[in-house]
C-alpha cells in the first residue's frame, strides 16, 4: 500500500469489537484492542509485535499550523501527517506479525510522543497469535 492511501476499503468492521484487514498484502489479519479476538480461539501466542515511525514537520507547515491555530479549525496538514504515520506504523506491525506466522493481533494499542523538537514517534503494538474461528472444534 502506498503511504497516505486510505485503508478504509480493506477494513472489515465487526459487531463484536474486533476488526480485520482483508487485503492481498495482509491476508485476513484479525486485530482487537481487547484481551482476546472475539469469535476466535487463540491456538498459539507468538509474542509482542510492534511498528514504529518517526516524523518531522517542515518549517513552512509549522508556520501555517501556528497561524491556523490562532483562528481555530482543523490543522489539515498535521492531520494528514498523523494519519500517514499511523498507517505506516500499523503496516509495520502487521508485517512483523505475518513474519511470525500470525493471523491475529490482540491487546492492540497506539502510542505517540515527542522525542525532540519537531520530531514525533508513533508506535503501535500488540500480541501476535495464531487463532482459529470458533466452531472449528475449539471452545471460545
Secondary structure, 3 states (H helix, E strand, C coil): CCCCCCCHHHEEECCCCEEEEEECCCEEEEEECCCCCCCEEEEEEEEEEEEEEEEECCHHHHHHHHHHHHHCCCCHHHHHHHHHHHHHHHHHHHHHHHHCCCCEEEEEEEEEEEEECCEEEEEEEEEEEEEEECCCCCCC
